[in-house]
Amino acid sequence: MTQIALQFIENDKALKLAIDNYHAQEPTFLTVDTEFTRRTTYWPKLELIQIGIPNEPVLVIDCKTIT
């Protein structure tokens, strides 16, 4: 079984640092996954974004904590 490293992002500074690091790697591709909730609203609300590139931890971004 393959181990996947995760990097949890819960503030703007951590997000900027992680994105700058990803950009510096010049990846040939990236993967994106999103999670939404729609319990009490008509429109879905973005809750979580996961972004991955080869040989780097997957970014798990908590959208509720990012401004």
HELIX and SHEET records of a PDB file:
HELIX    1   1 ASP A   12  GLN A   25  1                                  14    
HELIX    2   2 CYS A   63  THR A   65  5                                   3    
SHEET    1   A 4 LEU A   6  ILE A   9  0                                        
SHEET    2   A 4 VAL A  58  ASP A  62  1                                        
SHEET    3   A 4 LYS A  45  GLY A  52 -1                                        
SHEET    4   A 4 THR A  31  THR A  37 -1                                        
END                                                                             
